[in-house]
Amino acid sequence: MRTAKAQAVALAARFAAATGQEPRTEEGTDRIRVEVDLPSALSDPARRIVLAGLAAADRYGHDFTGHGAVVWAEPDLRRAT
């Protein structure tokens, strides 16, 4: 099993490759949040990459902001190394 930090790095790479956007990472006391802005259109392969990344996280979500859609995923820092 990967550590949460290793999983966050992998998520950020997946999100960047799929969206062409720079992911943002924020570390809290018990989790690491990786979020990325979604472009207005995603190809089917890119959508599958994003969904696979979300499925691998302990928590995930999809938010709408004034600037567009954002997906986020959180690996749990309590994960065993």
C-alpha positions as YAML, in Angstrom:
chain: A
units: angstrom
residues:
- id: 1
  name: MET
  ca: [0.00, 0.00, 0.00]
- id: 2
  name: ARG
  ca: [1.30, 3.45, -0.90]
- id: 3
  name: THR
  ca: [1.71, 6.20, 1.65]
- id: 4
  name: ALA
  ca: [-0.74, 9.09, 1.49]
- id: 5
  name: LYS
  ca: [2.01, 11.44, 0.30]
- id: 6
  name: ALA
  ca: [2.99, 9.09, -2.53]
- id: 7
  name: GLN
  ca: [-0.67, 8.72, -3.46]
- id: 8
  name: ALA
  ca: [-1.11, 12.52, -3.49]
- id: 9
  name: VAL
  ca: [1.84, 12.90, -5.87]
- id: 10
  name: ALA
  ca: [0.36, 10.23, -8.14]
- id: 11
  name: LEU
  ca: [-3.07, 11.89, -8.04]
- id: 12
  name: ALA
  ca: [-1.59, 15.27, -8.93]
- id: 13
  name: ALA
  ca: [0.24, 13.72, -11.89]
- id: 14
  name: ARG
  ca: [-2.93, 11.97, -13.10]
- id: 15
  name: PHE
  ca: [-5.02, 15.11, -12.77]
- id: 16
  name: ALA
  ca: [-2.42, 17.23, -14.58]
- id: 17
  name: ALA
  ca: [-2.10, 14.72, -17.44]
- id: 18
  name: ALA
  ca: [-5.87, 14.41, -17.85]
- id: 19
  name: THR
  ca: [-6.82, 18.07, -17.58]
- id: 20
  name: GLY
  ca: [-3.77, 20.03, -18.71]
- id: 21
  name: GLN
  ca: [-4.20, 22.08, -15.52]
- id: 22
  name: GLU
  ca: [-1.85, 22.51, -12.55]
- id: 23
  name: PRO
  ca: [-3.28, 20.68, -9.51]
- id: 24
  name: ARG
  ca: [-3.21, 22.31, -6.09]
- id: 25
  name: THR
  ca: [-2.17, 20.33, -3.02]
- id: 26
  name: GLU
  ca: [-2.96, 21.21, 0.59]
- id: 27
  name: GLU
  ca: [-1.84, 19.13, 3.56]
- id: 28
  name: GLY
  ca: [-3.97, 19.11, 6.69]
- id: 29
  name: THR
  ca: [-3.47, 17.29, 9.98]
- id: 30
  name: ASP
  ca: [-5.15, 14.08, 8.81]
- id: 31
  name: ARG
  ca: [-5.36, 14.29, 5.03]
- id: 32
  name: ILE
  ca: [-3.82, 15.69, 1.87]
- id: 33
  name: ARG
  ca: [-6.20, 17.37, -0.59]
- id: 34
  name: VAL
  ca: [-5.34, 17.41, -4.28]
- id: 35
  name: GLU
  ca: [-7.67, 19.50, -6.40]
- id: 36
  name: VAL
  ca: [-7.72, 20.59, -10.02]
- id: 37
  name: ASP
  ca: [-9.88, 22.84, -12.16]
- id: 38
  name: LEU
  ca: [-11.70, 20.95, -14.89]
- id: 39
  name: PRO
  ca: [-11.64, 22.29, -18.44]
- id: 40
  name: SER
  ca: [-15.02, 22.88, -20.07]
- id: 41
  name: ALA
  ca: [-14.66, 19.64, -22.04]
- id: 42
  name: LEU
  ca: [-12.80, 16.41, -21.28]
- id: 43
  name: SER
  ca: [-12.21, 13.57, -23.71]
- id: 44
  name: ASP
  ca: [-13.47, 10.14, -22.70]
- id: 45
  name: PRO
  ca: [-9.92, 8.87, -21.96]
- id: 46
  name: ALA
  ca: [-9.19, 11.97, -19.83]
- id: 47
  name: ARG
  ca: [-12.48, 11.54, -17.95]
- id: 48
  name: ARG
  ca: [-11.57, 7.90, -17.19]
- id: 49
  name: ILE
  ca: [-8.15, 8.99, -15.85]
- id: 50
  name: VAL
  ca: [-9.79, 11.54, -13.52]
- id: 51
  name: LEU
  ca: [-12.40, 9.02, -12.33]
- id: 52
  name: ALA
  ca: [-9.72, 6.37, -11.67]
- id: 53
  name: GLY
  ca: [-7.81, 8.90, -9.56]
- id: 54
  name: LEU
  ca: [-10.92, 9.77, -7.57]
- id: 55
  name: ALA
  ca: [-11.72, 6.11, -7.00]
- id: 56
  name: ALA
  ca: [-8.25, 5.52, -5.55]
- id: 57
  name: ALA
  ca: [-8.66, 8.22, -2.87]
- id: 58
  name: ASP
  ca: [-10.14, 7.85, 0.60]
- id: 59
  name: ARG
  ca: [-12.47, 10.82, 0.00]
- id: 60
  name: TYR
  ca: [-13.31, 12.74, -3.16]
- id: 61
  name: GLY
  ca: [-15.71, 15.27, -4.55]
- id: 62
  name: HIS
  ca: [-16.75, 17.58, -7.35]
- id: 63
  name: ASP
  ca: [-17.51, 21.24, -6.67]
- id: 64
  name: PHE
  ca: [-18.82, 24.09, -8.82]
- id: 65
  name: THR
  ca: [-17.28, 27.50, -8.18]
- id: 66
  name: GLY
  ca: [-17.64, 30.90, -9.78]
- id: 67
  name: HIS
  ca: [-14.70, 29.95, -11.98]
- id: 68
  name: GLY
  ca: [-15.95, 26.52, -13.08]
- id: 69
  name: ALA
  ca: [-15.83, 22.92, -11.94]
- id: 70
  name: VAL
  ca: [-13.22, 21.48, -9.57]
- id: 71
  name: VAL
  ca: [-12.56, 17.87, -8.57]
- id: 72
  name: TRP
  ca: [-10.70, 16.97, -5.40]
- id: 73
  name: ALA
  ca: [-9.36, 13.82, -3.82]
- id: 74
  name: GLU
  ca: [-7.99, 13.20, -0.33]
- id: 75
  name: PRO
  ca: [-5.66, 10.39, 0.65]
- id: 76
  name: ASP
  ca: [-5.76, 9.82, 4.41]
- id: 77
  name: LEU
  ca: [-2.49, 10.64, 6.24]
- id: 78
  name: ARG
  ca: [-3.27, 7.92, 8.79]
- id: 79
  name: ARG
  ca: [-2.64, 5.38, 6.03]
- id: 80
  name: ALA
  ca: [0.03, 2.87, 6.97]
- id: 81
  name: THR
  ca: [3.39, 3.29, 5.27]
...
